[in-house]
Amino acid sequence: MVAMQIDPILRDISQYLEEAFGNVSEESPEGDYYVLSVIVSGERRTLKVHRNLFIFADVVPGYLRNNDIAGQLERGNVEIAKPLHT
């Protein structure tokens, strides 16, 4: 199995999460998903983003904000398998 190369768009996702929560950690990829973690109210939350999302790299920052991914992480872990309409 070949490890995925970290896509530069992860910087946009990390920046968004840092604005909302402060510290962001990149975890080991899980299959076709990139995994980032944050601490929310003392609990570790994970955001899994399917690598195919990066085909839509130009919409990622707006997608994160429009779908309130930070708010979703406050309630639990989040997985993004495919982008919704933004």
DSSP file (Angstrom, degrees, kcal/mol; ACC not computed):
  #  RESIDUE AA STRUCTURE BP1 BP2  ACC     N-H-->O    O-->H-N    N-H-->O    O-->H-N    TCO  KAPPA ALPHA  PHI   PSI    X-CA   Y-CA   Z-CA
    1    1 A M              0   0    0      0, 0.0     2,-0.4     0, 0.0     0, 0.0   0.000 360.0 360.0 360.0 135.1    0.0    0.0    0.0
    2    2 A V        -     0   0    0      1,-0.0     2,-0.1     0, 0.0     0, 0.0  -0.828 360.0-121.9 -99.1 131.5    1.3    3.4   -0.9
    3    3 A A        -     0   0    0     -2,-0.4     2,-0.1     1,-0.1    -1,-0.0  -0.438  32.0-109.6 -70.3 144.1    0.8    6.3    1.5
    4    4 A M        -     0   0    0     27,-0.2     2,-0.3    -2,-0.1    -1,-0.1  -0.462  27.4-118.3 -72.7 144.6   -1.1    9.3    0.1
    5    5 A Q        -     0   0    0     -2,-0.1     2,-0.4     1,-0.1    -1,-0.1  -0.671  34.0-109.5 -78.3 137.3    0.8   12.5   -0.5
    6    6 A I        -     0   0    0     -2,-0.3    -1,-0.1     1,-0.1    28,-0.0  -0.561  34.0-134.5 -71.5 124.5   -0.6   15.3    1.6
    7    7 A D    >   -     0   0    0     -2,-0.4     3,-2.2     1,-0.1     4,-0.3  -0.565  11.5-125.3 -80.7 140.4   -2.3   17.8   -0.7
    8    8 A P  T >  S+     0   0    0      0, 0.0     3,-1.9     0, 0.0     4,-0.5   0.744 105.3  74.8 -57.4 -22.6   -1.6   21.5   -0.2
    9    9 A I  T >> S+     0   0    0      1,-0.3     4,-1.6     2,-0.2     3,-0.9   0.746  77.0  76.6 -64.7 -20.4   -5.4   22.1    0.2
   10   10 A L  H <> S+     0   0    0     -3,-2.2     4,-3.3     1,-0.3    -1,-0.3   0.805  84.3  65.1 -58.1 -26.8   -5.1   20.6    3.7
   11   11 A R  H <> S+     0   0    0     -3,-1.9     4,-2.7    -4,-0.3    -1,-0.3   0.900  99.9  50.3 -62.1 -39.2   -3.6   23.9    4.6
   12   12 A D  H <> S+     0   0    0     -3,-0.9     4,-2.1    -4,-0.5    -2,-0.2   0.918 113.4  45.1 -63.5 -42.8   -7.0   25.5    3.9
   13   13 A I  H  X S+     0   0    0     -4,-1.6     4,-2.4     2,-0.2    -2,-0.2   0.933 114.2  48.6 -66.9 -45.3   -8.7   23.0    6.0
   14   14 A S  H  X S+     0   0    0     -4,-3.3     4,-2.7     1,-0.2    -2,-0.2   0.904 110.6  51.4 -60.5 -42.0   -6.2   23.3    8.8
   15   15 A Q  H  X S+     0   0    0     -4,-2.7     4,-2.2    -5,-0.2    -1,-0.2   0.922 109.8  49.7 -62.1 -44.1   -6.4   27.1    8.7
   16   16 A Y  H  X S+     0   0    0     -4,-2.1     4,-1.5     1,-0.2    -2,-0.2   0.933 113.6  45.2 -59.3 -47.3  -10.2   26.9    9.0
   17   17 A L  H  X>S+     0   0    0     -4,-2.4     4,-3.2     1,-0.2     5,-0.6   0.873 110.6  54.0 -67.2 -36.8  -10.0   24.6   12.0
   18   18 A E  H  X5S+     0   0    0     -4,-2.7     4,-1.5     3,-0.2    -1,-0.2   0.885 106.4  52.6 -64.1 -38.1   -7.3   26.7   13.6
   19   19 A E  H  <5S+     0   0    0     -4,-2.2    -1,-0.2    -5,-0.2    -2,-0.2   0.873 118.3  37.3 -62.9 -36.1   -9.5   29.7   13.4
   20   20 A A  H  <5S+     0   0    0     -4,-1.5    -2,-0.2    -5,-0.2    -1,-0.2   0.853 138.4   8.6 -84.0 -37.2  -12.3   27.9   15.1
   21   21 A F  H  <5S-     0   0    0     -4,-3.2     2,-1.0    -5,-0.1    -3,-0.2   0.572  85.6-130.0-126.7 -13.9  -10.4   25.8   17.6
   22   22 A G  S  <<S+     0   0    0     -4,-1.5     2,-0.4    -5,-0.6    -1,-0.1  -0.725  80.1  54.3 100.0 -88.2   -6.8   26.8   17.8
   23   23 A N        -     0   0    0     -2,-1.0    16,-0.5    16,-0.2     2,-0.4  -0.720  59.6-175.4 -96.7 132.8   -4.7   23.6   17.6
   24   24 A V  E     -A   38   0A   0     -2,-0.4     2,-0.4    14,-0.1    14,-0.2  -0.981   6.3-161.4-125.8 135.5   -5.0   21.1   14.7
   25   25 A S  E     -A   37   0A   0     12,-2.7    12,-2.8    -2,-0.4     2,-0.6  -0.958  14.0-139.2-117.3 134.8   -3.2   17.8   14.3
   26   26 A E  E     -A   36   0A   0     -2,-0.4    10,-0.2    10,-0.2     2,-0.2  -0.824  26.4-163.6 -88.2 124.4   -2.8   15.9   11.1
   27   27 A E  E     -A   35   0A   0      8,-2.9     8,-0.5    -2,-0.6     3,-0.1  -0.453  34.2 -73.3 -98.5 174.5   -3.3   12.2   11.8
   28   28 A S  E     -     0   0A   0     -2,-0.2    -1,-0.1     1,-0.1     8,-0.0  -0.459  59.7-101.1 -66.4 139.8   -2.3    9.2    9.7
   29   29 A P  E     -     0   0A   0      0, 0.0     2,-0.6     0, 0.0     5,-0.2  -0.266  27.3-145.0 -59.2 149.3   -4.5    8.7    6.6
   30   30 A E  E >   -A   33   0A   0      3,-2.2     3,-1.9    -3,-0.1     2,-0.3  -0.920  58.7 -60.4-119.0 102.2   -7.2    6.1    6.9
   31   31 A G  T 3  S-     0   0    0     -2,-0.6   -27,-0.2     1,-0.3     0, 0.0  -0.458 122.8 -11.2  61.6-121.8   -7.7    4.4    3.5
   32   32 A D  T 3  S+     0   0    0     -2,-0.3    19,-2.9    -3,-0.1     2,-0.4   0.232 120.0  96.3 -92.0  12.8   -8.8    7.2    1.1
   33   33 A Y  E <   -AB  30  50A   0     -3,-1.9    -3,-2.2    17,-0.2     2,-0.3  -0.870  63.8-144.6-111.1 136.4   -9.4    9.7    3.9
   34   34 A Y  E     - B   0  49A   0     15,-2.8    15,-2.5    -2,-0.4     2,-0.4  -0.734  25.3-150.0 -83.2 145.0   -7.2   12.4    5.3
   35   35 A V  E     +AB  27  48A   0     -8,-0.5    -8,-2.9    -2,-0.3     2,-0.3  -0.980  18.9 176.2-127.2 126.9   -7.7   12.7    9.1
   36   36 A L  E     -AB  26  47A   0     11,-2.4    11,-3.0    -2,-0.4     2,-0.4  -0.944  11.8-157.9-122.7 148.4   -7.3   15.9   11.1
   37   37 A S  E     +AB  25  46A   0    -12,-2.8   -12,-2.7    -2,-0.3     2,-0.3  -0.952  11.0 178.2-130.1 151.4   -8.1   16.2   14.8
   38   38 A V  E     -AB  24  45A   0      7,-2.3     7,-3.2    -2,-0.4     2,-0.6  -0.927  31.2-116.4-139.1 161.4   -8.9   19.1   17.2
   39   39 A I  E     - B   0  44A   0    -16,-0.5     2,-0.5    -2,-0.3     5,-0.2  -0.927  31.7-176.5-103.8 122.3   -9.7   19.4   20.9
   40   40 A V  E >  S- B   0  43A   0      3,-3.6     3,-2.3    -2,-0.6   -19,-0.0  -0.977  71.0 -22.4-122.8 117.6  -13.3   20.7   21.5
   41   41 A S  T 3  S-     0   0    0     -2,-0.5    -1,-0.1     1,-0.3     3,-0.1   0.875 128.9 -49.6  50.0  42.0  -14.4   21.3   25.1
   42   42 A G  T 3  S+     0   0    0      1,-0.2     2,-0.4    -3,-0.0    -1,-0.3   0.413 119.9 106.9  81.5  -1.8  -11.7   18.9   26.3
   43   43 A E  E <  S-B   40   0A   0     -3,-2.3    -3,-3.6     0, 0.0     2,-0.4  -0.889  70.9-121.0-113.1 141.8  -12.7   16.2   23.8
   44   44 A R  E     -B   39   0A   0     -2,-0.4     2,-0.4    -5,-0.2    -5,-0.2  -0.657  31.5-172.7 -79.5 128.9  -10.8   15.1   20.8
   45   45 A R  E     -B   38   0A   0     -7,-3.2    -7,-2.3    -2,-0.4     2,-0.4  -0.926   8.0-149.3-119.6 147.3  -12.8   15.4   17.6
   46   46 A T  E     -B   37   0A   0     -2,-0.4    32,-2.6    -9,-0.2     2,-0.5  -0.915   6.6-159.1-119.7 146.6  -11.8   14.1   14.1
   47   47 A L  E     -Bc  36  78A   0    -11,-3.0   -11,-2.4    -2,-0.4     2,-0.5  -0.988  11.2-164.9-119.6 117.9  -12.5   15.4   10.7
   48   48 A K  E     -Bc  35  79A   0     30,-2.6    32,-3.6    -2,-0.5     2,-0.5  -0.911   5.1-171.1-105.2 129.0  -12.1   12.8    7.9
   49   49 A V  E     -Bc  34  80A   0    -15,-2.5   -15,-2.8    -2,-0.5    32,-0.2  -0.976  22.7-125.9-124.8 121.2  -12.0   14.2    4.4
   50   50 A H  E >   -B   33   0A   0     30,-2.9     3,-1.9    -2,-0.5     4,-0.3  -0.376  20.1-126.7 -64.7 139.7  -12.1   11.9    1.4
   51   51 A R  G >  S+     0   0    0    -19,-2.9     3,-1.5     1,-0.3    -1,-0.1   0.775 105.5  68.1 -61.5 -26.1   -9.1   12.5   -1.0
   52   52 A N  G >  S+     0   0    0      1,-0.3     3,-1.7   -20,-0.2     4,-0.3   0.692  81.4  76.6 -68.8 -16.5  -11.5   13.0   -3.9
   53   53 A L  G X  S+     0   0    0     -3,-1.9     3,-2.1     1,-0.3    -1,-0.3   0.820  80.8  71.2 -59.0 -28.3  -12.8   16.2   -2.4
   54   54 A F  G X  S+     0   0    0     -3,-1.5     3,-1.3    -4,-0.3    -1,-0.3   0.619  77.9  74.5 -70.8 -10.0   -9.5   17.8   -3.6
   55   55 A I  G <  S+     0   0    0     -3,-1.7    -1,-0.3     1,-0.3     3,-0.2   0.809 100.9  46.3 -62.2 -28.4  -10.8   17.6   -7.1
   56   56 A F  G X> S+     0   0    0     -3,-2.1     3,-2.5    -4,-0.3     4,-0.6  -0.160  74.6 142.6-104.3  36.0  -13.0   20.5   -6.0
   57   57 A A  G X4  +     0   0    0     -3,-1.3     3,-0.9     1,-0.3    -1,-0.2   0.772  63.4  62.8 -52.3 -32.9  -10.1   22.3   -4.3
   58   58 A D  G 34 S+     0   0    0     -3,-0.2    -1,-0.3     1,-0.2     4,-0.2   0.707 107.1  44.0 -69.7 -17.1  -11.4   25.8   -5.3
   59   59 A V  G <> S+     0   0    0     -3,-2.5     4,-2.7     1,-0.1    -1,-0.2   0.495  86.1  95.6-102.7  -3.9  -14.6   25.3   -3.3
   60   60 A V  H <X S+     0   0    0     -3,-0.9     4,-2.6    -4,-0.6     5,-0.2   0.921  83.0  47.0 -59.5 -51.9  -13.1   23.8   -0.1
   61   61 A P  H  > S+     0   0    0      0, 0.0     4,-1.8     0, 0.0    -1,-0.2   0.930 117.6  43.5 -58.3 -44.3  -12.8   27.0    2.0
   62   62 A G  H  > S+     0   0    0     -4,-0.2     4,-3.3     1,-0.2     5,-0.3   0.890 111.9  54.4 -65.6 -39.0  -16.4   28.1    1.2
   63   63 A Y  H  X S+     0   0    0     -4,-2.7     4,-1.9     2,-0.2    -1,-0.2   0.919 107.4  50.3 -59.5 -45.4  -17.7   24.5    1.7
   64   64 A L  H  <>S+     0   0    0     -4,-2.6     5,-2.2    -5,-0.2     6,-0.3   0.922 117.6  39.1 -60.8 -45.0  -16.2   24.4    5.2
   65   65 A R  H ><5S+     0   0    0     -4,-1.8     3,-1.5    -5,-0.2    -2,-0.2   0.935 114.9  51.0 -72.2 -46.6  -17.8   27.7    6.2
   66   66 A N  H 3<5S+     0   0    0     -4,-3.3    -1,-0.2     1,-0.3    -2,-0.2   0.799 115.6  42.7 -63.9 -29.3  -21.1   27.3    4.4
   67   67 A N  T 3<5S-     0   0    0     -4,-1.9    -1,-0.3    -5,-0.3    -2,-0.2   0.270 106.2-128.6-100.8  10.6  -21.7   23.8    6.0
   68   68 A D  T <>5 +     0   0    0     -3,-1.5     4,-2.2     1,-0.1    -3,-0.2   0.885  38.5 173.0  45.1  54.8  -20.4   25.0    9.4
   69   69 A I  H  ><S+     0   0    0     -5,-2.2     4,-2.3     1,-0.2     5,-0.2   0.861  76.4  56.5 -61.1 -35.3  -18.0   22.1    9.8
   70   70 A A  H  > S+     0   0    0     -6,-0.3     4,-1.4     1,-0.2    -1,-0.2   0.928 107.7  47.8 -61.7 -44.0  -16.6   23.7   13.0
   71   71 A G  H  > S+     0   0    0      1,-0.2     4,-0.7     2,-0.2    -2,-0.2   0.880 110.7  51.6 -63.2 -38.3  -20.1   23.7   14.5
   72   72 A Q  H >X S+     0   0    0     -4,-2.2     4,-1.2     1,-0.2     3,-0.9   0.888 106.3  54.2 -65.3 -38.5  -20.6   20.1   13.4
   73   73 A L  H 3< S+     0   0    0     -4,-2.3    -1,-0.2     1,-0.3    -2,-0.2   0.803  98.8  63.0 -66.3 -28.3  -17.3   19.2   15.1
   74   74 A E  H 3< S+     0   0    0     -4,-1.4    -1,-0.3     1,-0.2    -2,-0.2   0.797 109.5  41.2 -64.4 -26.2  -18.5   20.7   18.4
   75   75 A R  H << S-     0   0    0     -3,-0.9     2,-0.3    -4,-0.7    -2,-0.2   0.660 130.8 -55.4 -95.2 -19.2  -21.3   18.1   18.4
   76   76 A G  S  < S-     0   0    0     -4,-1.2    -1,-0.3   -30,-0.0   -31,-0.1  -0.975  76.9 -35.1 166.0-175.9  -19.1   15.1   17.2
   77   77 A N        -     0   0    0     -2,-0.3     2,-0.4    -3,-0.1   -30,-0.2  -0.318  53.5-149.5 -68.8 153.8  -16.8   13.7   14.6
   78   78 A V  E     -c   47   0A   0    -32,-2.6   -30,-2.6     2,-0.0     2,-0.4  -0.970  11.7-168.1-129.2 141.6  -17.3   14.6   11.0
   79   79 A E  E     -c   48   0A   0     -2,-0.4     2,-0.7   -32,-0.2   -30,-0.2  -0.998   5.8-161.2-128.8 129.1  -16.6   12.7    7.8
   80   80 A I  E     +c   49   0A   0    -32,-3.6   -30,-2.9    -2,-0.4   -27,-0.2  -0.921  19.7 163.7-110.3 107.4  -16.8   14.4    4.4
   81   81 A A  S    S-     0   0    0     -2,-0.7    -1,-0.2     1,-0.4   -29,-0.2   0.802  71.6  -1.9 -93.4 -34.2  -17.1   11.8    1.7
   82   82 A K  S    S-     0   0    0    -30,-0.0    -1,-0.4   -29,-0.0     2,-0.1  -0.981  82.0-100.0-153.8 148.6  -18.2   14.1   -1.1
   83   83 A P        -     0   0    0      0, 0.0     2,-0.1     0, 0.0     3,-0.1  -0.399  31.0-141.8 -71.8 145.5  -18.9   17.8   -1.4
   84   84 A L        -     0   0    0      1,-0.1     2,-0.2    -2,-0.1   -17,-0.0  -0.414  44.3 -69.7 -90.0 175.3  -22.5   19.0   -1.2
   85   85 A H              0   0    0      1,-0.1    -1,-0.1    -2,-0.1     0, 0.0  -0.520 360.0 360.0 -67.0 133.8  -23.7   21.9   -3.3
   86   86 A T              0   0    0     -2,-0.2    -1,-0.1    -3,-0.1   -20,-0.0   0.390 360.0 360.0-106.6 360.0  -22.1   25.1   -2.1
